């Protein structure tokens, strides 16, 4: 085909195929922003128009439905508008099914998904052999370990620096060795005494602060532990569809008339048949995805739907969690009237967008996680008790400062009596208190020479 003919054909397509596209307003596929629409499907439609070469006009589907066929064979929703000629394209999370394929042309899928369910985190228990650690988060336990090590080290330093605690380093051994220092604060942490106790003011300050820290910490631990094991709601461990079907505490449902409910209705698997019968019996269907997400947030309800839509709800609302199991792999496609001339070009353009990474970029763009400050299982985080850690830090700093001031005061008095510089006396004193036997012997030798 010559360049002139190619140009003519492209111009013909652009002029003739001004497609009327219907979309369904649903986050994040199509959302109102003032007088305009934005979302994943809007961006997808823009990219397809650039590659295929057509213009379009968007309108929202009248009844807000994707499309289901009634008993008389009539379609409603977006599929109905495409069949009746009110729209050339239906661009939305339309599940590719055999029933829809018989009545309209469906493009190559632009999103792959499956069926899962979401429910409130408060309704789920996570069985674990480490349940005794559950009241505190991992960051909290790390913070406690650091606090324990710093406190033990501080008591060890204070007991060696303070002259009131260790008056004669040359003649006697200090009571608070490094091992005994950690044993002492361990006894305080378990509300048990582990004498002997510090005699210096600096050591007593650190000990008092550590006791207060331990008492408040244990109070928080046992209060949170009690709340986790004595809940006023009977809970169930629900991770799979089998777990959901084999309990009667939580209702579950899907969008009425949608492809998800149709899957359960026509399934040959006994488990899914039983679940559909339960949904029919309790009339637990919802009108749309938004209502299902809202009921799941309120509690005592599990909403069944496409995993890709459920992932968005979990990303937006911290109180929700999605099932680990995903069944019935399916895909989203664009619907067009039978014999629509651009359906082949649209399928090729979707494959090109997939190969170039554009579809992955759009997925990351519109499914970005905005849920912040999520607490798993009600565990206390380190920032929840930051005041307690600040109090401990101030106490440790004050204790070390008092011990250092006491040592400086003694060095100053001794330097005045011996007519030596304060720095040399302080260095000698630190060597006696923190040095080994060689340093002590050297100090005694210098004293004898003097």
C-alpha positions as CSV (number, residue, x, y, z in Angstrom):
1,X,0.0,0.0,0.0
2,X,1.5,3.4,-1.0
3,X,2.1,6.2,1.5
4,X,-0.8,8.2,0.0
5,X,-3.3,5.3,0.4
6,X,-2.0,4.7,4.0
7,X,-2.5,8.3,4.8
8,X,-6.0,8.2,3.3
9,X,-6.9,5.1,5.3
10,X,-5.7,6.6,8.6
11,X,-7.6,9.8,7.9
12,X,-10.7,7.8,7.1
13,X,-10.5,5.9,10.3
14,X,-10.0,9.0,12.3
15,X,-12.9,10.7,10.7
16,X,-15.4,7.9,10.6
17,X,-14.6,6.0,13.8
18,X,-15.4,8.7,16.3
19,X,-16.3,6.1,18.9
20,X,-18.8,6.6,21.6
21,X,-17.4,4.9,24.7
22,X,-19.3,4.1,27.8
23,X,-17.5,3.7,31.1
24,X,-18.7,2.7,34.6
25,X,-17.8,5.1,37.4
26,X,-15.8,3.0,39.8
27,X,-12.5,3.7,41.6
28,X,-9.8,3.6,40.2
29,X,-11.1,2.8,36.7
30,X,-13.1,6.0,36.1
31,X,-13.6,8.7,38.7
32,X,-15.1,12.2,38.5
33,X,-12.7,15.1,38.8
34,X,-14.7,18.2,38.4
35,X,-16.4,18.1,35.0
36,X,-13.9,15.5,33.7
37,X,-13.2,11.8,34.3
38,X,-9.9,10.2,35.3
39,X,-8.7,6.8,36.1
40,X,-7.1,3.6,34.8
41,X,-9.6,3.1,32.0
42,X,-9.5,6.7,30.9
43,X,-5.7,6.5,30.6
44,X,-6.0,3.2,28.8
45,X,-8.5,4.6,26.4
46,X,-6.1,7.6,25.7
47,X,-3.2,5.3,24.9
48,X,-5.3,3.1,22.7
49,X,-6.6,6.1,20.7
50,X,-3.0,7.2,20.1
51,X,-1.9,3.8,18.8
52,X,-5.0,2.9,16.8
53,X,-5.8,6.4,15.6
54,X,-9.4,7.2,16.5
55,X,-11.2,9.9,18.4
56,X,-13.8,9.2,21.1
57,X,-16.5,10.7,23.3
58,X,-17.1,9.3,26.8
59,X,-20.4,8.9,28.6
60,X,-21.3,7.1,31.8
61,X,-23.4,4.0,31.6
62,X,-27.0,4.9,32.5
63,X,-27.8,2.2,35.1
64,X,-24.3,1.9,36.5
65,X,-24.1,-1.8,35.8
66,X,-21.6,-3.8,33.8
67,X,-24.1,-6.0,32.1
68,X,-26.1,-9.2,32.7
69,X,-28.7,-10.9,30.6
70,X,-32.2,-11.4,32.1
71,X,-34.6,-14.3,31.6
72,X,-36.0,-12.8,28.5
73,X,-32.6,-12.6,26.8
74,X,-32.2,-8.8,27.2
75,X,-29.0,-7.2,28.4
76,X,-28.6,-4.3,30.8
77,X,-25.7,-2.2,31.7
78,X,-22.7,-1.6,29.5
79,X,-23.1,-4.7,27.4
80,X,-26.8,-3.7,26.8
81,X,-25.7,-0.3,25.5
82,X,-23.1,-1.9,23.2
83,X,-25.6,-4.3,21.8
84,X,-28.3,-1.6,21.3
85,X,-25.8,0.7,19.5
86,X,-25.7,3.4,22.2
87,X,-22.0,2.8,22.6
88,X,-19.2,1.6,20.3
89,X,-16.9,0.6,23.1
90,X,-17.4,-0.4,26.7
91,X,-14.1,0.3,28.5
92,X,-14.3,-0.9,32.1
93,X,-13.3,-3.9,34.3
94,X,-15.5,-6.2,32.2
95,X,-14.8,-9.8,32.9
96,X,-14.3,-11.9,29.7
97,X,-16.9,-14.6,29.8
98,X,-18.3,-17.0,27.3
99,X,-21.8,-15.6,27.6
100,X,-20.6,-12.1,26.8
101,X,-18.4,-13.3,24.0
102,X,-21.5,-14.8,22.3
103,X,-23.2,-11.4,22.1
104,X,-20.4,-8.9,21.7
105,X,-16.8,-8.8,20.5
106,X,-14.2,-8.8,23.3
107,X,-10.7,-7.6,22.9
108,X,-7.5,-9.1,24.3
109,X,-7.5,-8.8,28.1
110,X,-5.7,-5.8,29.6
111,X,-5.8,-7.0,33.2
112,X,-5.5,-10.5,34.7
113,X,-7.2,-11.3,38.0
114,X,-9.1,-14.0,40.0
115,X,-11.7,-14.3,42.7
116,X,-10.9,-13.6,46.3
117,X,-12.6,-12.0,49.3
118,X,-11.9,-9.2,51.8
119,X,-13.1,-8.8,55.4
120,X,-12.3,-6.7,58.4
121,X,-9.0,-7.6,60.1
122,X,-10.7,-7.7,63.5
123,X,-12.6,-10.8,62.3
124,X,-9.4,-12.7,61.5
125,X,-7.1,-14.5,64.0
126,X,-3.6,-15.5,62.9
127,X,-2.6,-18.7,64.7
128,X,1.0,-18.6,65.8
129,X,3.3,-20.4,68.1
130,X,4.8,-17.0,69.0
131,X,1.6,-15.5,70.3
132,X,3.4,-14.5,73.5
133,X,5.3,-12.0,71.4
134,X,2.1,-10.6,69.7
135,X,1.3,-7.8,72.2
136,X,4.5,-5.9,70.9
137,X,5.5,-5.4,67.3
138,X,8.9,-6.5,66.0
139,X,10.2,-2.9,66.2
140,X,9.0,-2.7,69.8
141,X,11.0,-5.8,70.7
142,X,14.1,-4.4,69.0
143,X,13.7,-1.2,71.0
144,X,13.4,-3.1,74.2
145,X,16.5,-5.1,73.5
146,X,18.4,-1.9,72.9
147,X,17.0,-0.3,76.0
148,X,18.1,-3.4,78.0
149,X,21.6,-3.3,76.7
150,X,22.0,0.4,77.3
151,X,20.7,0.3,80.8
152,X,23.0,-2.6,81.8
153,X,26.0,-0.8,80.3
154,X,25.1,2.4,82.1
155,X,24.9,0.8,85.5
156,X,28.3,-0.9,84.8
157,X,29.9,2.4,83.9
158,X,28.3,4.3,86.8
159,X,29.4,1.7,89.3
160,X,33.0,2.0,88.1
161,X,33.1,5.8,87.8
162,X,31.3,6.8,91.0
163,X,33.7,7.0,94.0
164,X,30.8,6.4,96.3
165,X,30.1,3.1,94.7
166,X,33.7,2.0,94.3
167,X,35.9,3.9,96.8
168,X,39.2,1.9,96.6
169,X,39.8,0.4,93.2
170,X,43.3,-0.7,94.3
171,X,42.1,-2.7,97.3
172,X,38.6,-4.0,96.6
173,X,36.7,-5.5,93.7
174,X,33.6,-3.7,92.4
175,X,30.3,-5.4,93.1
176,X,28.7,-4.5,89.8
177,X,30.6,-6.4,87.1
178,X,29.2,-6.4,83.6
179,X,27.5,-9.7,84.1
180,X,26.0,-8.7,87.5
181,X,24.8,-5.4,86.0
182,X,22.7,-7.2,83.4
183,X,21.5,-9.7,86.0
184,X,20.4,-6.9,88.3
185,X,18.2,-5.2,85.7
186,X,16.8,-8.6,84.6
187,X,15.7,-9.1,88.2
188,X,14.0,-5.7,88.1
189,X,12.3,-6.4,84.8
190,X,10.7,-9.5,86.4
191,X,9.8,-7.6,89.5
192,X,12.3,-9.6,91.5
193,X,15.2,-8.1,93.6
194,X,18.7,-9.0,92.7
195,X,21.0,-7.4,95.3
196,X,23.3,-5.9,96.3
197,X,21.7,-2.5,95.3
198,X,23.7,0.6,94.2
199,X,24.9,2.8,96.9
200,X,25.8,5.9,94.8
201,X,23.2,8.5,93.9
202,X,23.9,8.0,90.2
203,X,23.3,4.3,90.4
204,X,20.1,4.8,92.3
205,X,18.8,7.3,89.8
206,X,19.3,4.8,87.0
207,X,17.8,1.9,89.0
208,X,14.7,4.0,89.9
209,X,14.1,5.0,86.3
210,X,14.6,1.4,85.2
211,X,12.1,0.1,87.8
212,X,9.5,2.7,86.7
213,X,10.2,1.7,83.0
214,X,9.7,-2.0,83.8
215,X,6.5,-1.6,85.7
216,X,4.9,0.6,83.0
217,X,6.1,-1.7,80.3
218,X,4.8,-4.8,81.9
219,X,1.4,-3.1,82.5
220,X,1.2,-2.3,78.8
221,X,2.2,-5.8,77.8
222,X,-0.3,-7.6,80.0
223,X,-3.1,-5.1,79.1
224,X,-2.6,-5.7,75.4
225,X,-2.1,-9.4,75.8
226,X,-5.4,-9.7,77.8
227,X,-7.2,-7.6,75.2
228,X,-6.0,-9.9,72.4
229,X,-7.1,-13.2,74.1
230,X,-10.3,-12.0,75.7
231,X,-12.1,-10.3,72.9
232,X,-15.8,-9.8,73.1
233,X,-16.3,-11.1,69.6
234,X,-16.0,-14.8,68.8
235,X,-13.4,-15.0,66.0
236,X,-12.6,-17.5,63.3
237,X,-9.5,-18.1,61.4
238,X,-10.5,-17.5,57.8
239,X,-8.0,-17.7,55.0
240,X,-9.7,-19.7,52.2
241,X,-13.1,-20.1,50.6
242,X,-13.4,-23.4,52.5
243,X,-12.9,-21.6,55.8
244,X,-15.5,-19.0,54.8
245,X,-18.1,-21.7,53.8
246,X,-17.6,-23.8,56.9
247,X,-18.5,-21.1,59.4
248,X,-21.7,-19.3,60.3
249,X,-20.4,-16.2,62.1
250,X,-19.7,-14.0,59.1
251,X,-22.0,-13.4,56.2
252,X,-20.5,-13.2,52.7
253,X,-21.8,-12.0,49.4
254,X,-20.9,-10.7,45.9
255,X,-22.2,-8.2,43.4
256,X,-25.7,-9.2,42.4
257,X,-25.9,-10.3,38.7
258,X,-22.2,-9.9,38.2
259,X,-19.8,-12.4,36.8
260,X,-18.6,-13.3,40.3
261,X,-22.1,-14.4,41.5
262,X,-22.6,-16.1,38.1
263,X,-19.5,-18.1,38.7
264,X,-20.8,-19.5,42.0
265,X,-24.2,-20.0,40.5
266,X,-23.0,-22.2,37.6
267,X,-20.1,-23.9,39.2
268,X,-20.0,-27.7,39.3
269,X,-17.9,-27.7,42.5
270,X,-20.0,-28.5,45.6
271,X,-18.3,-26.0,47.8
272,X,-19.1,-23.1,45.5
273,X,-22.7,-24.3,44.9
274,X,-23.2,-24.4,48.7
275,X,-21.8,-20.9,49.0
276,X,-24.2,-19.6,46.4
277,X,-27.1,-21.2,48.1
278,X,-26.1,-19.6,51.3
279,X,-25.9,-16.2,49.6
280,X,-29.4,-16.7,48.1
281,X,-30.8,-17.8,51.4
282,X,-29.5,-14.8,53.4
283,X,-29.9,-12.4,50.4
284,X,-26.4,-11.2,51.1
285,X,-25.7,-9.9,47.6
286,X,-24.7,-6.2,47.2
287,X,-25.5,-3.7,44.4
288,X,-21.9,-2.8,43.5
289,X,-18.3,-3.1,44.7
290,X,-18.5,0.1,46.7
291,X,-21.3,-1.3,48.9
292,X,-19.4,-4.5,49.4
293,X,-16.3,-2.7,50.5
294,X,-18.4,-0.6,52.9
295,X,-20.1,-3.6,54.5
296,X,-16.7,-5.3,54.9
297,X,-15.4,-2.3,56.7
298,X,-18.4,-2.3,59.0
299,X,-17.5,-5.8,60.0
300,X,-19.2,-9.3,60.1
301,X,-19.2,-9.4,56.3
302,X,-16.9,-10.9,53.7
303,X,-17.1,-9.3,50.2
304,X,-16.3,-11.7,47.3
305,X,-15.0,-10.1,44.1
306,X,-12.2,-9.8,41.6
307,X,-8.8,-9.8,43.4
308,X,-7.6,-6.7,41.5
309,X,-10.5,-4.6,42.7
310,X,-10.1,-6.0,46.2
311,X,-6.4,-5.1,46.3
312,X,-7.4,-1.5,45.7
313,X,-9.8,-1.6,48.6
314,X,-7.1,-3.0,50.9
315,X,-4.6,-0.4,49.7
316,X,-7.1,2.4,50.5
317,X,-8.5,1.1,53.8
318,X,-6.2,-0.2,56.6
319,X,-8.9,-2.1,58.4
320,X,-9.3,-4.6,55.5
321,X,-7.4,-7.7,54.5
322,X,-7.6,-9.9,51.4
323,X,-7.8,-13.7,51.4
324,X,-4.6,-15.6,50.5
325,X,-6.5,-17.9,48.2
326,X,-7.5,-16.7,44.6
327,X,-9.7,-18.9,42.5
328,X,-11.2,-18.8,39.0
329,X,-8.5,-17.0,37.0
330,X,-10.2,-14.4,34.8
331,X,-9.4,-11.3,32.8
332,X,-10.8,-7.8,31.9
333,X,-11.5,-6.9,28.3
334,X,-13.0,-4.1,26.2
335,X,-16.4,-4.9,24.7
336,X,-17.5,-3.8,21.2
337,X,-20.5,-4.6,18.9
338,X,-20.3,-7.7,16.8
339,X,-18.2,-7.1,13.7
340,X,-16.7,-3.8,15.0
341,X,-13.8,-3.0,12.5
342,X,-11.3,-1.8,15.1
343,X,-11.5,-4.7,17.6
344,X,-8.5,-6.5,16.0
345,X,-6.4,-3.2,16.1
346,X,-7.4,-2.7,19.7
347,X,-6.2,-6.2,20.7
348,X,-2.9,-5.6,19.0
349,X,-2.5,-2.2,20.7
350,X,-3.2,-3.8,24.1
351,X,-0.5,-6.4,23.5
352,X,1.9,-3.6,22.5
353,X,1.1,-1.7,25.7
354,X,1.7,-4.8,27.7
355,X,5.0,-5.5,26.0
356,X,6.2,-1.9,26.5
357,X,5.4,-1.9,30.2
358,X,2.7,0.7,29.9
359,X,0.0,-1.5,31.4
360,X,2.2,-2.2,34.4
361,X,2.9,1.5,34.8
362,X,-0.8,2.3,34.8
363,X,-1.4,-0.5,37.4
364,X,1.2,0.9,39.7
365,X,-0.1,4.5,39.2
366,X,-3.7,3.8,40.1
367,X,-3.2,1.1,42.7
368,X,-0.6,3.0,44.8
369,X,-1.0,2.3,48.5
370,X,-2.3,5.2,50.4
371,X,-3.1,3.4,53.7
372,X,-0.7,4.6,56.4
373,X,-0.2,3.8,60.1
374,X,-1.6,0.3,59.8
375,X,-1.2,-1.8,62.9
376,X,-1.1,-5.6,62.4
377,X,-3.1,-7.5,65.0
378,X,-3.2,-4.6,67.5
379,X,0.5,-4.9,68.4
380,X,1.9,-2.0,70.2
381,X,4.5,-0.1,68.1
382,X,7.6,1.6,69.5
383,X,6.2,5.1,68.8
384,X,3.2,4.2,70.9
385,X,5.4,4.2,74.0
386,X,8.0,6.7,72.8
387,X,7.4,8.8,76.0
388,X,8.5,5.8,78.1
389,X,11.7,5.4,76.1
390,X,12.4,9.1,76.3
391,X,12.0,8.9,80.1
392,X,14.5,6.0,80.3
393,X,17.0,7.9,78.1
394,X,16.8,11.0,80.3
395,X,17.3,8.8,83.4
396,X,20.3,7.0,81.9
397,X,21.9,10.3,80.8
398,X,21.3,11.9,84.2
399,X,22.8,8.9,86.1
400,X,26.0,8.9,83.9
401,X,26.3,12.7,84.3
402,X,26.1,12.5,88.1
403,X,28.7,9.7,88.2
404,X,31.0,11.7,86.0
405,X,30.6,14.9,88.1
406,X,31.3,12.9,91.2
407,X,34.5,11.5,89.7
408,X,35.6,15.0,88.5
409,X,35.0,16.4,92.0
410,X,37.2,13.8,93.6
411,X,39.9,14.3,90.9
412,X,39.8,18.0,91.6
413,X,40.3,17.6,95.3
414,X,43.1,15.0,94.9
415,X,44.9,17.3,92.4
416,X,44.7,20.1,94.8
417,X,46.1,18.0,97.6
418,X,48.9,16.4,95.5
419,X,49.6,19.6,93.6
420,X,49.1,17.9,90.3
421,X,47.0,18.8,87.2
422,X,43.4,17.8,87.3
423,X,43.7,16.1,83.9
424,X,46.5,13.8,85.0
425,X,44.7,12.8,88.2
426,X,41.5,12.2,86.2
427,X,43.4,10.1,83.7
428,X,45.1,8.1,86.4
429,X,41.8,7.5,88.2
430,X,40.1,6.3,85.0
431,X,43.0,4.0,84.4
432,X,42.6,2.5,87.9
433,X,38.9,2.0,87.5
434,X,38.7,0.8,83.9
435,X,42.3,-0.6,83.4
436,X,43.6,-4.1,84.2
437,X,46.1,-5.4,86.8
438,X,49.1,-3.9,84.9
439,X,47.7,-0.4,85.2
440,X,47.0,-0.8,88.9
441,X,50.5,-2.1,89.5
442,X,52.0,0.8,87.6
443,X,50.0,3.3,89.6
444,X,51.1,1.6,92.9
445,X,54.8,1.8,91.7
446,X,54.5,5.5,90.9
447,X,52.9,6.1,94.3
448,X,55.8,4.3,96.1
449,X,58.4,6.3,94.1
450,X,56.7,9.5,95.1
